[in-house]
Amino acid sequence: MSSYEDASRYFHQAAGIMGLSKNMQKLLLTPEREMKVQIALERDNGEISTFIGYRIQHNSARGPMKGGLRFHHEVDEDEVLGLATLMTWKTAVVNIPYGGAKGGISVNVKELTQGEKDRLTRKFVDVIHDMVGPDKDIPAPDMGTNAQVMAWFMNQYSKFHGFNPACVTGKPVELHGSEGREEATGRGVVTLTERLLNKARREITETTFAIQGFGNVGSHAARRLAELGGKVVAVSDVSGGIWNPEGLDIPKLLDYASETGSISNFPGTDAIDNDGLLTADVDVLIPAALGGVITSDNAAEIRAKYIIEAANAPVTPEADEIFAHKNVIVLPDILANAGGVTVSYFEWVQNRQHFKWDVNRVRDELHRIMSDSFDKVWQIAEEKDISLRLAAYLLGIGRVGRATVLGGI
């Protein structure tokens, strides 16, 4: 099943509960605008390479569209459309005034030099600058991109439209980015993990965790869990995984990963493969890497009682059904990883106001929004006796649908 079909499947389940008409369902699912572009890039060796880029704007009923820009060799139109759709519901769930969009370039960034990545970014801006901007569509970092890419994007955009740092978020702090943006998704994941455990009358200090993916999101989630006294016993990255049933020393692991570029061979740990990490004997599993890693093939073997979707769509619908029968609670991506877009909203607000917040204000506001959103989703799930995922979709779709009707067609 494709990324868009997965997103649509959950949408239709929620729409059925809500009693949405077929016409309204089609209206809310159909993207407003899709762009596919060719990008020719002169490489450092003089050769010409051609890449395909995408920007899909799904819905603007609640405000300008918001969504990441990823550089990855598996980027395609279906993936971008599915993620743009998810962003529409995600921004509505946390009640920030955005719609959903997504973009990407199909490229293996490991094969690009820094200069080639710079030129690729600028060429992409050259062909999409008219369809994005602070009142239209605001890109942000995603897989394969970072604050530096956003700095290049902003600089190139300013050549067409003048100084306007609100055209993208996730920028370096020195170039009008927000304090706390880099940690935002991981920190939001832990905020909601703590609230979910509290509902089950558990404490983080009494809970074991496994984190698949030790990039930006996974590493910041691990750092925050360690600060709160949680026992992270397993983590993985592209080089493999590590395991210590007594708990990993996360501060030392972060230093080690920074120095060596991976977590492999971290002292005092045993190697573990990806399947072993996913099926580890832990209380909470946090998939924080690619989508589609938990499927009908491995869901039955997973022993964690709580799954926090720090990545986008890591659990397939078929796996979701298995977890429902096993009474495994899944905190869905459109809520669990919304901390990133929430602090992106704060960055956009600061840029529009030309007024900078300190990191404590960013963290306090993030905690408030994520906690309020969780409480609302939990309430809907209990009242209607449905999963947290369906409850989140009901909340998001309801807000987008009401904005659509109130605004008029």
C-alpha positions in Angstrom: 0.0 0.0 0.0 1.3 3.5 -0.9 1.9 6.4 1.5 -1.1 8.3 0.2 -3.3 5.2 0.4 -2.3 4.7 4.0 -3.2 8.3 4.9 -6.4 8.1 2.9 -7.4 4.8 4.7 -7.3 6.4 8.1 -9.1 9.5 6.7 -12.0 7.4 5.4 -12.3 5.5 8.6 -12.6 8.8 10.5 -14.9 10.3 7.9 -17.2 7.3 8.3 -17.5 7.9 12.0 -18.1 11.6 11.4 -20.7 11.0 8.7 -19.0 13.2 6.1 -20.6 13.2 2.7 -18.7 11.7 -0.3 -18.4 15.2 -1.8 -16.8 16.6 1.4 -14.5 13.7 1.6 -13.3 14.2 -1.9 -12.9 18.0 -1.3 -10.8 17.5 1.8 -8.6 14.8 0.3 -7.8 16.4 -3.1 -4.6 18.5 -3.1 -4.9 22.1 -4.1 -1.8 22.2 -6.2 1.0 19.8 -7.3 4.3 20.7 -8.9 6.9 18.4 -10.4 10.0 20.0 -11.7 13.3 19.0 -13.4 16.5 20.3 -11.9 19.7 20.2 -13.9 22.8 20.4 -11.8 26.4 20.9 -12.9 28.5 18.8 -10.7 31.9 19.7 -9.4 33.5 17.5 -12.0 31.7 19.3 -14.8 29.2 16.5 -15.5 25.4 17.4 -15.7 23.0 15.5 -13.4 19.2 15.7 -13.6 17.0 15.4 -10.6 13.2 15.5 -10.1 11.7 17.7 -7.4 8.2 18.0 -6.0 6.1 20.4 -4.0 2.5 19.4 -3.2 0.2 21.8 -1.5 -2.7 19.9 0.0 -4.9 22.3 1.9 -5.0 26.0 2.9 -8.4 26.2 4.6 -6.8 27.1 8.0 -3.9 29.2 6.8 -0.7 29.1 4.7 0.6 25.6 4.0 3.4 24.1 6.0 5.6 21.1 5.3 9.1 19.8 5.2 11.6 19.6 2.3 13.4 16.3 2.0 16.4 15.3 -0.1 16.3 11.5 -0.4 16.7 9.0 -3.2 13.3 7.4 -2.4 11.3 10.6 -2.7 8.5 10.2 -5.2 5.1 11.9 -6.0 3.1 9.4 -3.9 5.3 9.8 -0.8 5.1 13.6 -1.0 1.4 13.6 -1.5 0.9 11.3 1.5 3.1 13.4 3.7 1.4 16.6 2.6 -2.0 15.1 3.5 -0.6 14.1 6.9 0.6 17.7 7.5 -2.9 19.1 7.0 -4.3 16.9 9.8 -1.2 17.4 12.0 -1.3 21.2 12.0 -5.1 21.0 12.7 -4.6 18.5 15.6 -2.3 20.9 17.4 -4.5 23.8 16.4 -1.9 26.0 14.7 -3.0 28.2 11.8 -1.5 26.2 8.9 -2.5 23.8 6.2 -0.4 20.9 4.8 2.2 20.8 2.2 5.4 18.7 1.5 8.3 18.8 -0.9 11.3 16.9 -1.9 14.0 16.1 -4.4 14.8 12.5 -5.4 18.6 12.5 -4.8 21.1 10.6 -2.7 22.6 13.5 -0.7 25.5 11.3 0.3 26.7 11.6 -3.3 26.7 15.4 -3.2 29.4 17.7 -2.1 28.4 20.7 0.1 28.7 23.0 -2.9 26.5 20.7 -5.1 23.9 20.6 -2.3 23.9 24.4 -2.1 23.4 24.8 -5.9 20.7 22.1 -6.0 18.8 23.9 -3.2 19.0 27.3 -5.0 17.9 25.8 -8.4 14.9 24.3 -6.7 14.0 27.7 -5.2 14.4 29.2 -8.6 11.5 27.1 -10.0 9.2 27.1 -7.0 9.7 30.6 -5.4 6.4 31.9 -6.8 4.3 29.2 -5.1 5.9 29.5 -1.6 6.4 32.3 0.9 5.3 33.4 4.4 1.7 33.8 3.4 1.5 30.9 1.0 3.6 27.8 1.9 6.5 27.7 4.4 9.0 24.9 3.9 11.1 23.4 6.8 13.9 20.9 7.2 13.2 17.2 6.7 15.1 14.0 5.9 18.4 14.9 4.2 18.0 18.6 4.8 18.9 20.8 7.8 19.3 24.4 9.0 22.0 25.1 6.5 19.7 24.1 3.6 17.1 26.4 5.0 19.6 29.2 5.1 20.4 28.7 1.4 16.7 28.5 0.6 16.0 31.8 2.5 19.0 33.5 0.8 17.9 32.5 -2.7 14.2 33.4 -2.0 15.3 36.9 -0.9 16.9 37.5 -4.3 13.4 37.3 -5.8 11.3 38.8 -3.0 13.5 40.8 -0.7 14.4 40.1 2.9 11.8 37.8 4.5 13.1 35.3 6.9 9.5 33.9 7.5 9.7 32.2 4.1 11.1 29.1 5.7 11.6 27.7 9.2 14.2 25.6 10.8 16.9 28.2 10.0 20.1 28.6 11.9 19.6 30.7 15.1 22.1 33.2 13.7 19.9 33.7 10.6 16.6 34.3 12.4 15.9 30.7 13.4 14.2 29.9 16.8 15.8 28.7 19.9 14.6 25.2 20.6 13.7 24.3 17.1 16.3 21.5 16.6 15.2 19.7 19.7 11.5 20.4 19.2 10.2 17.1 17.7 12.1 14.9 20.1 11.2 17.0 23.0 7.5 16.9 22.0 7.7 13.1 21.6 8.8 12.8 25.2 6.2 15.3 26.5 3.5 13.1 25.1 5.2 9.9 26.1 5.1 11.2 29.7 1.4 12.1 29.5 0.5 8.7 28.0 2.4 6.9 30.7 0.7 9.0 33.4 -2.7 7.9 32.0 -1.5 4.4 32.7 -0.3 5.4 36.1 3.3 4.8 35.2 6.4 6.9 35.7 9.1 7.5 33.1 11.6 6.5 35.8 10.0 3.0 36.0 9.9 2.5 32.2 12.3 1.1 29.6 12.6 2.4 26.1 14.0 1.4 22.7 14.5 4.1 20.0 14.8 3.2 16.4 16.7 6.0 14.7 19.3 8.2 16.4 19.2 11.2 14.1 17.8 14.5 15.1 14.5 13.3 16.5 15.7 10.1 18.2 18.8 11.6 19.8 16.9 14.5 21.3 14.2 12.2 22.5 16.9 10.0 24.1 18.5 13.0 25.7 15.2 14.2 27.2 14.2 10.8 28.4 17.6 10.5 30.2 17.1 13.9 31.8 13.8 12.7 33.2 15.3 9.4 34.5 14.0 7.1 31.8 16.0 3.9 31.0 16.9 3.8 27.3 18.2 0.3 26.7 18.4 0.1 22.9 19.0 2.6 20.1 19.9 2.2 16.4 21.1 4.3 13.5 22.0 3.5 9.9 25.1 1.6 11.1 23.2 -0.8 13.3 21.9 -0.9 16.9 23.2 -1.3 20.4 21.7 -2.8 23.5 22.4 -2.7 27.3 19.6 -4.0 29.5 20.9 -1.9 32.4 20.4 1.3 30.4 22.6 3.3 28.1 24.6 6.3 29.2 22.9 8.7 26.9 25.1 11.8 27.5 28.2 9.7 26.8 26.6 8.1 23.8 25.7 11.5 22.3 29.3 12.5 22.6 30.5 9.2 21.1 28.2 9.5 18.1 29.3 13.1 17.6 32.9 12.1 17.6 32.7 8.9 15.5 29.7 9.6 13.3 27.8 6.5 14.5 26.8 4.6 17.6 28.4 1.3 16.6 30.8 -0.3 19.1 29.8 2.0 21.9 31.6 0.6 24.9 29.6 -1.5 27.3 26.9 -2.5 24.8 26.0 -5.5 22.6 25.2 -5.2 18.9 21.6 -5.6 17.9 20.0 -5.6 14.5 17.0 -3.6 13.4 14.6 -6.5 13.9 16.0 -7.2 17.3 15.5 -3.6 18.4 11.9 -3.5 17.2 11.1 -6.7 19.1 13.2 -5.9 22.2 11.7 -6.6 25.6 10.9 -2.9 26.5 7.9 -1.0 27.7 8.0 1.7 25.1 9.1 1.5 21.4 9.9 4.8 19.6 10.3 4.4 15.9 12.1 7.7 14.9 13.5 6.8 11.5 11.8 5.9 8.2 8.1 5.1 7.6 6.7 1.6 7.1 9.2 -0.2 9.4 6.5 -1.9 11.5 4.3 -4.1 9.3 2.1 -7.2 9.5 5.3 -9.2 9.2 6.8 -8.1 12.5 4.0 -6.5 14.5 3.0 -9.7 16.2 6.6 -10.1 17.6 6.8 -6.6 19.1 6.7 -6.8 22.9 6.4 -3.1 23.7 3.0 -2.1 25.2 3.3 1.5 23.9 4.5 2.7 20.5 5.2 6.4 20.0 5.4 7.3 16.3 8.2 9.8 16.2 8.7 9.2 12.5 6.0 9.7 9.9 3.9 6.6 9.2 6.3 4.0 10.8 3.3 1.7 11.5 1.4 0.3 8.6 -2.5 0.0 8.8 -2.2 -3.8 8.9 0.2 -3.6 11.8 -2.1 -1.1 13.5 -4.9 -3.8 13.4 -2.6 -6.3 15.0 -1.8 -3.9 17.8 -5.4 -3.2 18.4 -6.0 -6.9 19.0 -2.9 -7.1 21.3 -4.1 -4.0 23.2 -0.9 -2.2 22.3 -1.4 1.6 22.5 0.0 3.5 19.5 0.4 7.3 19.8 0.0 8.4 16.2 2.4 10.5 14.1 0.0 13.3 13.5 0.1 14.1 17.2 3.3 12.5 18.5 5.8 14.2 16.2 4.0 17.5 15.9 6.5 19.3 18.1 8.6 20.2 15.1 5.9 22.0 13.2 4.7 23.6 16.4 8.1 25.2 17.1 8.3 26.0 13.4 5.1 28.0 13.9 6.8 29.8 16.8 9.7 30.6 14.5 7.3 32.0 11.9 5.6 34.1 14.5 8.9 35.5 15.8 9.9 36.3 12.2 6.7 38.1 11.5 6.9 40.1 14.7 10.6 40.7 14.4 10.8 39.7 18.1 12.9 36.9 19.5 11.7 34.5 22.2 14.1 32.8 24.6 14.4 29.0 24.8 12.4 28.8 28.0 9.4 30.5 26.4 9.6 28.2 23.4 9.7 25.1 25.6 6.8 26.3 27.8 4.6 27.1 24.8 5.5 23.7 23.2 4.6 21.9 26.4 1.3 23.7 26.7 0.2 23.1 23.1 1.3 19.4 23.0 -0.3 18.7 26.3 -3.6 20.4 25.5 -3.7 18.5 22.1 -3.0 15.2 23.8 -5.7 15.7 26.4 -8.2 16.6 23.6 -7.4 13.5 21.6 -7.5 11.3 24.7 -10.9 12.6 25.6 -12.3 11.9 22.1 -10.8 8.4 22.1 -12.5 7.6 25.5 -15.8 9.2 24.6 -16.1 7.3 21.3 -14.2 4.2 22.3 -11.8 4.4 19.4 -8.0 4.4 19.0 -5.9 7.4 19.6 -5.1 7.5 15.9 -8.8 7.7 14.9 -9.4 10.3 17.6 -6.6 12.4 16.3 -8.0 12.2 12.7 -11.5 13.1 14.0 -10.1 16.2 15.7 -7.9 17.3 12.7 -10.5 16.5 10.0 -13.2 18.3 12.0 -11.2 21.4 12.3 -10.3 21.5 8.6 -13.8 20.7 7.6 -15.3 23.4 9.7 -12.8 26.0 8.4 -13.6 24.9 4.8 -17.4 25.3 5.4 -17.1 28.6 7.2 -14.7 30.1 4.6 -17.0 29.1 1.8 -16.2 27.2 -1.4 
